[in-house]
Amino acid sequence: MQEVVGIYNADGTIGGELSYALAKLARRGSCELCDVTHGWNPLGKRSWKAAVEQSDLNLTFIHRDEALPEQLAAAGQLPAVVMSSDDGWRVIMTSSEFAEFKSDPGALIAETERRAADHL
């Protein structure tokens, strides 16, 4: 099964999380994928968790400091969703596409599933 990885435009350390929160408050930075999955809830939105649990994809979400160099190279601008293939990693959703799913995490997962199926 192909691996699908969402990469947040934030670091996973405590310092990274605090830095992201401060930048967001000051409107100097954003992570549209973070907005869909977590908003201001550090544990994640319940609707997001439910959508991920219902998905048949091998789906993982990681911070940029946890990503492989190959994943980051494929992703380009973060946040992004990348998928493994025989040729390496390829981007299936770009940073500019997440905002339309902010209020509907289930729709984001459904679109990710559709795009992953198109790239098999």
TIRO-958889 format. One record per residue (C-alpha): residue in one letter; y, x, z. Coordinates in steps of 0.02 Angstrom, whole numbers, plus 50000, padded with zeros to 5 digits. Layout:
REM TIRO-958889
<atom><gumar>A</gumar><Y>Y</Y><X>X</X><Z>Z</Z></atom>
...
***
This chain:
REM TIRO-958889
<atom><gumar>M</gumar><Y>50000</Y><X>50000</X><Z>50000</Z></atom>
<atom><gumar>Q</gumar><Y>50173</Y><X>50062</X><Z>49954</Z></atom>
<atom><gumar>E</gumar><Y>50288</Y><X>50107</X><Z>50097</Z></atom>
<atom><gumar>V</gumar><Y>50459</Y><X>50023</X><Z>50102</Z></atom>
<atom><gumar>V</gumar><Y>50591</Y><X>50104</X><Z>50212</Z></atom>
<atom><gumar>G</gumar><Y>50763</Y><X>50039</X><Z>50257</Z></atom>
<atom><gumar>I</gumar><Y>50882</Y><X>50178</X><Z>50306</Z></atom>
<atom><gumar>Y</gumar><Y>51029</Y><X>50137</X><Z>50418</Z></atom>
<atom><gumar>N</gumar><Y>51198</Y><X>50223</X><Z>50396</Z></atom>
<atom><gumar>A</gumar><Y>51193</Y><X>50279</X><Z>50577</Z></atom>
<atom><gumar>D</gumar><Y>51105</Y><X>50408</X><Z>50684</Z></atom>
<atom><gumar>G</gumar><Y>50972</Y><X>50352</X><Z>50807</Z></atom>
<atom><gumar>T</gumar><Y>51028</Y><X>50458</X><Z>50953</Z></atom>
<atom><gumar>I</gumar><Y>51125</Y><X>50384</X><Z>51099</Z></atom>
<atom><gumar>G</gumar><Y>51276</Y><X>50483</X><Z>51041</Z></atom>
<atom><gumar>G</gumar><Y>51251</Y><X>50420</X><Z>50864</Z></atom>
<atom><gumar>E</gumar><Y>51239</Y><X>50240</X><Z>50922</Z></atom>
<atom><gumar>L</gumar><Y>51397</Y><X>50257</X><Z>51027</Z></atom>
<atom><gumar>S</gumar><Y>51489</Y><X>50344</X><Z>50886</Z></atom>
<atom><gumar>Y</gumar><Y>51440</Y><X>50205</X><Z>50766</Z></atom>
<atom><gumar>A</gumar><Y>51496</Y><X>50069</X><Z>50887</Z></atom>
<atom><gumar>L</gumar><Y>51665</Y><X>50152</X><Z>50915</Z></atom>
<atom><gumar>A</gumar><Y>51691</Y><X>50177</X><Z>50728</Z></atom>
<atom><gumar>K</gumar><Y>51646</Y><X>49996</X><Z>50696</Z></atom>
<atom><gumar>L</gumar><Y>51768</Y><X>49936</X><Z>50829</Z></atom>
<atom><gumar>A</gumar><Y>51904</Y><X>50043</X><Z>50751</Z></atom>
<atom><gumar>R</gumar><Y>51854</Y><X>49979</X><Z>50578</Z></atom>
<atom><gumar>R</gumar><Y>51824</Y><X>50156</X><Z>50516</Z></atom>
<atom><gumar>G</gumar><Y>51641</Y><X>50142</X><Z>50474</Z></atom>
<atom><gumar>S</gumar><Y>51508</Y><X>50016</X><Z>50438</Z></atom>
<atom><gumar>C</gumar><Y>51324</Y><X>49993</X><Z>50405</Z></atom>
<atom><gumar>E</gumar><Y>51293</Y><X>49829</X><Z>50315</Z></atom>
<atom><gumar>L</gumar><Y>51106</Y><X>49843</X><Z>50351</Z></atom>
<atom><gumar>C</gumar><Y>51145</Y><X>49863</X><Z>50537</Z></atom>
<atom><gumar>D</gumar><Y>51249</Y><X>49704</X><Z>50528</Z></atom>
<atom><gumar>V</gumar><Y>51102</Y><X>49606</X><Z>50455</Z></atom>
<atom><gumar>T</gumar><Y>50970</Y><X>49673</X><Z>50573</Z></atom>
<atom><gumar>H</gumar><Y>51064</Y><X>49696</X><Z>50736</Z></atom>
<atom><gumar>G</gumar><Y>51244</Y><X>49641</X><Z>50732</Z></atom>
<atom><gumar>W</gumar><Y>51304</Y><X>49686</X><Z>50907</Z></atom>
<atom><gumar>N</gumar><Y>51131</Y><X>49664</X><Z>50985</Z></atom>
<atom><gumar>P</gumar><Y>51054</Y><X>49837</X><Z>51012</Z></atom>
<atom><gumar>L</gumar><Y>50881</Y><X>49757</X><Z>51023</Z></atom>
<atom><gumar>G</gumar><Y>50898</Y><X>49670</X><Z>50854</Z></atom>
<atom><gumar>K</gumar><Y>50922</Y><X>49490</X><Z>50802</Z></atom>
<atom><gumar>R</gumar><Y>50777</Y><X>49373</X><Z>50839</Z></atom>
<atom><gumar>S</gumar><Y>50788</Y><X>49302</X><Z>50664</Z></atom>
<atom><gumar>W</gumar><Y>50773</Y><X>49479</X><Z>50595</Z></atom>
<atom><gumar>K</gumar><Y>50621</Y><X>49521</X><Z>50700</Z></atom>
<atom><gumar>A</gumar><Y>50535</Y><X>49359</X><Z>50648</Z></atom>
<atom><gumar>A</gumar><Y>50568</Y><X>49392</X><Z>50463</Z></atom>
<atom><gumar>V</gumar><Y>50497</Y><X>49569</X><Z>50474</Z></atom>
<atom><gumar>E</gumar><Y>50342</Y><X>49509</X><Z>50568</Z></atom>
<atom><gumar>Q</gumar><Y>50306</Y><X>49379</X><Z>50434</Z></atom>
<atom><gumar>S</gumar><Y>50321</Y><X>49503</X><Z>50291</Z></atom>
<atom><gumar>D</gumar><Y>50166</Y><X>49574</X><Z>50207</Z></atom>
<atom><gumar>L</gumar><Y>50259</Y><X>49734</X><Z>50162</Z></atom>
<atom><gumar>N</gumar><Y>50228</Y><X>49901</X><Z>50245</Z></atom>
<atom><gumar>L</gumar><Y>50408</Y><X>49895</X><Z>50305</Z></atom>
<atom><gumar>T</gumar><Y>50497</Y><X>50019</X><Z>50418</Z></atom>
<atom><gumar>F</gumar><Y>50680</Y><X>50036</X><Z>50466</Z></atom>
<atom><gumar>I</gumar><Y>50746</Y><X>50206</X><Z>50520</Z></atom>
<atom><gumar>H</gumar><Y>50910</Y><X>50293</X><Z>50556</Z></atom>
<atom><gumar>R</gumar><Y>50977</Y><X>50423</X><Z>50435</Z></atom>
<atom><gumar>D</gumar><Y>50934</Y><X>50566</X><Z>50553</Z></atom>
<atom><gumar>E</gumar><Y>50752</Y><X>50509</X><Z>50552</Z></atom>
<atom><gumar>A</gumar><Y>50737</Y><X>50499</X><Z>50361</Z></atom>
<atom><gumar>L</gumar><Y>50648</Y><X>50627</X><Z>50254</Z></atom>
<atom><gumar>P</gumar><Y>50758</Y><X>50730</X><Z>50138</Z></atom>
<atom><gumar>E</gumar><Y>50669</Y><X>50649</X><Z>49990</Z></atom>
<atom><gumar>Q</gumar><Y>50709</Y><X>50475</X><Z>50056</Z></atom>
<atom><gumar>L</gumar><Y>50892</Y><X>50519</X><Z>50078</Z></atom>
<atom><gumar>A</gumar><Y>50901</Y><X>50594</X><Z>49904</Z></atom>
<atom><gumar>A</gumar><Y>50827</Y><X>50436</X><Z>49828</Z></atom>
<atom><gumar>A</gumar><Y>50939</Y><X>50323</X><Z>49932</Z></atom>
<atom><gumar>G</gumar><Y>51105</Y><X>50400</X><Z>49884</Z></atom>
<atom><gumar>Q</gumar><Y>51240</Y><X>50306</X><Z>49980</Z></atom>
<atom><gumar>L</gumar><Y>51179</Y><X>50230</X><Z>50142</Z></atom>
<atom><gumar>P</gumar><Y>51122</Y><X>50106</X><Z>50197</Z></atom>
<atom><gumar>A</gumar><Y>50983</Y><X>50082</X><Z>50071</Z></atom>
<atom><gumar>V</gumar><Y>50803</Y><X>50027</X><Z>50053</Z></atom>
<atom><gumar>V</gumar><Y>50685</Y><X>50149</X><Z>49968</Z></atom>
<atom><gumar>M</gumar><Y>50504</Y><X>50130</X><Z>49915</Z></atom>
<atom><gumar>S</gumar><Y>50367</Y><X>50259</X><Z>49894</Z></atom>
<atom><gumar>S</gumar><Y>50286</Y><X>50279</X><Z>49725</Z></atom>
<atom><gumar>D</gumar><Y>50172</Y><X>50401</X><Z>49637</Z></atom>
<atom><gumar>D</gumar><Y>50328</Y><X>50493</X><Z>49580</Z></atom>
<atom><gumar>G</gumar><Y>50409</Y><X>50502</X><Z>49752</Z></atom>
<atom><gumar>W</gumar><Y>50540</Y><X>50386</X><Z>49826</Z></atom>
<atom><gumar>R</gumar><Y>50652</Y><X>50266</X><Z>49731</Z></atom>
<atom><gumar>V</gumar><Y>50793</Y><X>50154</X><Z>49788</Z></atom>
<atom><gumar>I</gumar><Y>50763</Y><X>49966</X><Z>49776</Z></atom>
<atom><gumar>M</gumar><Y>50917</Y><X>49903</X><Z>49868</Z></atom>
<atom><gumar>T</gumar><Y>51087</Y><X>49987</X><Z>49881</Z></atom>
<atom><gumar>S</gumar><Y>51224</Y><X>49984</X><Z>50011</Z></atom>
<atom><gumar>S</gumar><Y>51333</Y><X>49863</X><Z>49914</Z></atom>
<atom><gumar>E</gumar><Y>51198</Y><X>49729</X><Z>49913</Z></atom>
<atom><gumar>F</gumar><Y>51171</Y><X>49700</X><Z>50100</Z></atom>
<atom><gumar>A</gumar><Y>51330</Y><X>49603</X><Z>50140</Z></atom>
<atom><gumar>E</gumar><Y>51269</Y><X>49446</X><Z>50052</Z></atom>
<atom><gumar>F</gumar><Y>51122</Y><X>49436</X><Z>50174</Z></atom>
<atom><gumar>K</gumar><Y>51223</Y><X>49459</X><Z>50336</Z></atom>
<atom><gumar>S</gumar><Y>51190</Y><X>49283</X><Z>50398</Z></atom>
<atom><gumar>D</gumar><Y>51013</Y><X>49267</X><Z>50329</Z></atom>
<atom><gumar>P</gumar><Y>50892</Y><X>49408</X><Z>50375</Z></atom>
<atom><gumar>G</gumar><Y>50746</Y><X>49309</X><Z>50304</Z></atom>
<atom><gumar>A</gumar><Y>50830</Y><X>49309</X><Z>50133</Z></atom>
<atom><gumar>L</gumar><Y>50850</Y><X>49498</X><Z>50143</Z></atom>
<atom><gumar>I</gumar><Y>50664</Y><X>49519</X><Z>50178</Z></atom>
<atom><gumar>A</gumar><Y>50619</Y><X>49398</X><Z>50037</Z></atom>
<atom><gumar>E</gumar><Y>50729</Y><X>49494</X><Z>49915</Z></atom>
<atom><gumar>T</gumar><Y>50655</Y><X>49660</X><Z>49973</Z></atom>
<atom><gumar>E</gumar><Y>50480</Y><X>49590</X><Z>49944</Z></atom>
<atom><gumar>R</gumar><Y>50529</Y><X>49530</X><Z>49770</Z></atom>
<atom><gumar>R</gumar><Y>50603</Y><X>49699</X><Z>49722</Z></atom>
<atom><gumar>A</gumar><Y>50455</Y><X>49794</X><Z>49794</Z></atom>
<atom><gumar>A</gumar><Y>50336</Y><X>49686</X><Z>49689</Z></atom>
<atom><gumar>D</gumar><Y>50442</Y><X>49721</X><Z>49534</Z></atom>
<atom><gumar>H</gumar><Y>50423</Y><X>49909</X><Z>49562</Z></atom>
<atom><gumar>L</gumar><Y>50234</Y><X>49914</X><Z>49584</Z></atom>
***
